[in-house]
Amino acid sequence: MSTSKRYISLDISTNTGYAIFQDTTLIKYGIFSKKVRDYKADVKTYKDFPDCYPNNFLITVDAITSRCMKIIDTNNIDMVIIEHTEKGKQRLSQRLLEWIHLAIVRELTRRNTPFKYILVSDWRMVVKCYLKYWPKWQDWNKNVRKAKAKAIPTKTGMKLARIEGKRVSVMDQKKLSILIANQYYDLDLTDNNIADAINIGRAANELNMF
């Protein structure tokens, strides 16, 4: 980049992770939450909608948009990088996410704040957030699955994998995102929403999106 730039990367949801960079330096990160009142995902007929729908969605949309704008304003952001939405499994959660994005994009446009979208596959490829790049964890997952297959079922019928007496689980992409962010920036994160935001910001810079 020819001039110094401060940018924010957003992993938008009801648990929005964000990361703020000064050029290549990560200077701040965090997460904020705003749940939907009386949220119900399993809607089979119109009778399943709560009486407060869709106003309960609008309240959450406005709250998340307002919080994002406040963070952008107080940190003198030059550019906003947003993870693009992907097709979700639940139609109502997908609707909520799309409404949040629409509200944020409209507000950024109204303010003439520069922003760009990045695909999930874009940032994961750059930071290598795919298990195919991590043979160590591929082997780990194989061992976990073997241990689970051999485990004695609990009273509820569950099989819990244990290796050397410790309960273990497979490495998935959420955990891998945390691992990558922690290793690259020497952090101690436990939240994948923050990790994703950090990895999104790093990828945007390495892709020269500014």
Order of alpha helices (4+ residues) and beta strands (2+ residues): beta-beta-beta-alpha-beta-alpha-beta-alpha-alpha-beta-beta-alpha-alpha
